[in-house]
Amino acid sequence: GWYGAFDQKRVEELMDHANKTAAKRLGQICEKYLEGCPLYIKHVAMGDPAREILATAEKEQVDLVVMASHVPGAMEYIWPSNGGKIAEHAKCSVMVVRA
């Protein structure tokens, strides 16, 4: 109530902008580091990162999720971070690499 009425249209505009920005950045990363990602399916999702990654991995029936750790060389620090949650709950293999 302090900030006025909830504007659903504005929230949808912001979400759309965030999705487009994320898709553009993902494309840039793929072009720079993975030669355009020809062997990968790219996904952009909004929400809890661990939940979204787990849902996408299950939906796409992936064999391996590869993630970077937040603290280089310190596996104990990622638990229960997103990487820890994914490693614990994924139905596929999960590889956590040093950032």
GROMACS elastic network, one bead per residue, 0.5 to 0.9 nm:
[ bonds ]
;  ai    aj funct       b0    kb
    1     4     6  0.53466   500
    1     5     6  0.66342   500
    1     6     6  0.84073   500
    2     5     6  0.86650   500
    3     6     6  0.83158   500
    4     7     6  0.87334   500
    6    10     6  0.87415   500
    6    11     6  0.86558   500
    7    10     6  0.54482   500
    7    11     6  0.65054   500
    7    12     6  0.88621   500
    8    11     6  0.50892   500
    8    12     6  0.61928   500
    8    13     6  0.86361   500
    9    12     6  0.51059   500
    9    13     6  0.62190   500
    9    14     6  0.87109   500
   10    14     6  0.62046   500
   10    15     6  0.85988   500
   11    14     6  0.50927   500
   11    15     6  0.61465   500
   11    16     6  0.85626   500
   12    15     6  0.50251   500
   12    16     6  0.60434   500
   12    17     6  0.85300   500
   13    16     6  0.51041   500
   13    17     6  0.61615   500
   13    18     6  0.86015   500
   14    17     6  0.50744   500
   14    18     6  0.61217   500
   14    19     6  0.86259   500
   15    18     6  0.50276   500
   15    19     6  0.61490   500
   15    20     6  0.86272   500
   15    46     6  0.84197   500
   16    19     6  0.51274   500
   16    20     6  0.62002   500
   16    21     6  0.85697   500
   17    20     6  0.51774   500
   17    21     6  0.60723   500
   17    22     6  0.85312   500
   18    21     6  0.51221   500
   18    22     6  0.60573   500
   18    23     6  0.85632   500
   18    46     6  0.87512   500
   19    22     6  0.51287   500
   19    23     6  0.60952   500
   19    24     6  0.85502   500
   19    44     6  0.68430   500
   19    45     6  0.75296   500
   19    46     6  0.77455   500
   20    23     6  0.51379   500
   20    24     6  0.61218   500
   20    25     6  0.86150   500
   20    44     6  0.89759   500
   21    24     6  0.51349   500
   21    25     6  0.61762   500
   21    26     6  0.85707   500
   22    25     6  0.51194   500
   22    26     6  0.60374   500
   22    27     6  0.85362   500
   22    44     6  0.67140   500
   22    45     6  0.88104   500
   23    26     6  0.50839   500
   23    27     6  0.61741   500
   23    28     6  0.86931   500
   23    42     6  0.85479   500
   23    43     6  0.79733   500
   23    44     6  0.62175   500
   24    27     6  0.51178   500
   24    28     6  0.63345   500
   24    29     6  0.87995   500
   25    29     6  0.62285   500
   25    30     6  0.86079   500
   26    29     6  0.51125   500
   26    30     6  0.61675   500
   26    31     6  0.85894   500
   26    42     6  0.78124   500
   26    43     6  0.86921   500
   26    44     6  0.81779   500
   27    30     6  0.51088   500
   27    31     6  0.61261   500
   27    32     6  0.85839   500
   27    36     6  0.72255   500
   27    37     6  0.84208   500
   27    42     6  0.84874   500
   28    31     6  0.51325   500
   28    32     6  0.61071   500
   28    33     6  0.85351   500
   28    36     6  0.82382   500
   29    32     6  0.51602   500
   29    33     6  0.58917   500
   29    34     6  0.74061   500
   29    36     6  0.82026   500
   30    33     6  0.54576   500
   30    35     6  0.61639   500
   30    37     6  0.52890   500
   30    38     6  0.89199   500
   31    34     6  0.58279   500
   31    37     6  0.70086   500
   32    35     6  0.63688   500
   32    36     6  0.73958   500
   33    36     6  0.78314   500
   33    37     6  0.84979   500
   34    37     6  0.51677   500
   34    38     6  0.80980   500
   35    38     6  0.72637   500
   36    39     6  0.87487   500
   36    40     6  0.89422   500
   37    40     6  0.52610   500
   37    41     6  0.76861   500
   37    42     6  0.80080   500
   38    41     6  0.80780   500
   43    56     6  0.81866   500
   45    49     6  0.82301   500
   45    52     6  0.66363   500
   45    53     6  0.84481   500
   45    56     6  0.89698   500
   46    49     6  0.75385   500
   46    52     6  0.74044   500
   47    50     6  0.87408   500
   47    51     6  0.76442   500
   47    52     6  0.65601   500
   48    51     6  0.53763   500
   48    52     6  0.60424   500
   48    53     6  0.85728   500
   48    82     6  0.87456   500
   49    52     6  0.51804   500
   49    53     6  0.60278   500
   49    54     6  0.84812   500
   49    82     6  0.65663   500
   50    53     6  0.52406   500
   50    54     6  0.60704   500
   50    55     6  0.85232   500
   50    81     6  0.83773   500
   50    83     6  0.72598   500
   50    84     6  0.87560   500
   50    85     6  0.63104   500
   50    86     6  0.57877   500
   51    54     6  0.52185   500
   51    55     6  0.60964   500
   51    56     6  0.85849   500
   51    82     6  0.85632   500
   51    85     6  0.85562   500
   51    86     6  0.79951   500
   52    55     6  0.51309   500
   52    56     6  0.60844   500
   52    57     6  0.84839   500
   53    56     6  0.51487   500
   53    57     6  0.59817   500
   53    58     6  0.85454   500
   53    65     6  0.85723   500
   53    86     6  0.75289   500
   54    57     6  0.51117   500
   54    58     6  0.61801   500
   54    59     6  0.85392   500
   54    86     6  0.64131   500
   54    89     6  0.75778   500
   54    90     6  0.60748   500
   54    91     6  0.83837   500
   55    58     6  0.52405   500
   55    59     6  0.60359   500
   55    60     6  0.85096   500
   56    59     6  0.50131   500
   56    60     6  0.58999   500
   56    61     6  0.81027   500
   56    62     6  0.84204   500
   57    60     6  0.53198   500
   57    61     6  0.56985   500
   57    62     6  0.52461   500
   57    63     6  0.81674   500
   57    64     6  0.83243   500
   57    65     6  0.74745   500
   57    90     6  0.77982   500
   57    91     6  0.82568   500
   57    92     6  0.78797   500
   58    62     6  0.67572   500
   58    90     6  0.79842   500
   58    91     6  0.72323   500
   58    92     6  0.82682   500
   59    62     6  0.80603   500
   61    91     6  0.89285   500
   61    92     6  0.82117   500
   62    65     6  0.73318   500
   62    91     6  0.89982   500
   62    92     6  0.68387   500
   62    93     6  0.88290   500
   63    91     6  0.86920   500
   63    92     6  0.53998   500
   63    93     6  0.63409   500
   63    94     6  0.86395   500
   64    92     6  0.58008   500
   64    94     6  0.55889   500
   64    95     6  0.72360   500
   65    86     6  0.85979   500
   65    87     6  0.87797   500
   65    90     6  0.85805   500
   65    92     6  0.73681   500
   65    93     6  0.64284   500
   65    95     6  0.61882   500
   65    96     6  0.83821   500
   66    93     6  0.86750   500
   66    94     6  0.59114   500
   66    96     6  0.59310   500
   66    97     6  0.73736   500
   67    83     6  0.68055   500
   67    94     6  0.76479   500
   67    95     6  0.62287   500
   67    97     6  0.61558   500
   67    98     6  0.86417   500
   67    99     6  0.87508   500
   68    71     6  0.87651   500
   68    72     6  0.85378   500
   68    83     6  0.78543   500
   68    95     6  0.83745   500
   68    96     6  0.54481   500
   68    98     6  0.56513   500
   68    99     6  0.50802   500
   69    72     6  0.62691   500
   69    73     6  0.79001   500
   69    74     6  0.78858   500
   69    75     6  0.72718   500
   69    77     6  0.84319   500
   69    78     6  0.63844   500
   69    83     6  0.69273   500
   69    96     6  0.59525   500
   69    97     6  0.58911   500
   69    98     6  0.53375   500
   69    99     6  0.55023   500
   70    74     6  0.83608   500
   70    75     6  0.88611   500
   70    77     6  0.76748   500
   70    78     6  0.65024   500
   70    81     6  0.86781   500
   70    83     6  0.86531   500
   70    98     6  0.77442   500
   70    99     6  0.64438   500
   71    74     6  0.55600   500
   71    75     6  0.75633   500
   71    77     6  0.66157   500
   71    78     6  0.73014   500
   71    98     6  0.72482   500
   71    99     6  0.69160   500
   72    75     6  0.80054   500
   72    97     6  0.81271   500
   72    99     6  0.53391   500
   73    76     6  0.89816   500
   73    97     6  0.82996   500
   73    98     6  0.57285   500
   73    99     6  0.82440   500
   74    77     6  0.55874   500
   74    78     6  0.74308   500
   74    98     6  0.82236   500
   75    78     6  0.56226   500
   75    79     6  0.73700   500
   75    84     6  0.87850   500
   75    96     6  0.82854   500
   75    98     6  0.87431   500
   76    79     6  0.57441   500
   76    80     6  0.87177   500
   76    84     6  0.89078   500
   77    80     6  0.79283   500
   77    81     6  0.78525   500
   77    84     6  0.89463   500
   78    82     6  0.73486   500
   78    83     6  0.60848   500
   78    84     6  0.55972   500
   78    85     6  0.88717   500
   79    82     6  0.78044   500
   79    83     6  0.71453   500
   79    85     6  0.72322   500
   80    83     6  0.73741   500
   80    85     6  0.57523   500
   80    88     6  0.89830   500
   81    84     6  0.50684   500
   81    85     6  0.61592   500
   81    86     6  0.85390   500
   82    85     6  0.50950   500
   82    86     6  0.60603   500
   82    87     6  0.84685   500
   83    86     6  0.51479   500
   83    87     6  0.60137   500
   83    88     6  0.84954   500
   83    94     6  0.86289   500
   83    96     6  0.71326   500
   84    87     6  0.50882   500
   84    88     6  0.60594   500
   84    89     6  0.85962   500
   85    88     6  0.51347   500
   85    89     6  0.60916   500
   85    90     6  0.81488   500
   86    89     6  0.52824   500
   86    90     6  0.53931   500
   86    94     6  0.74639   500
   87    90     6  0.57681   500
   87    91     6  0.88861   500
   87    92     6  0.87546   500
   87    93     6  0.76762   500
   87    94     6  0.55795   500
   87    95     6  0.79979   500
   87    96     6  0.83720   500
   88    91     6  0.88813   500
   88    94     6  0.89578   500
   89    92     6  0.88619   500
   90    93     6  0.71036   500
   90    94     6  0.73504   500
   91    94     6  0.89851   500
   96    99     6  0.89863   500
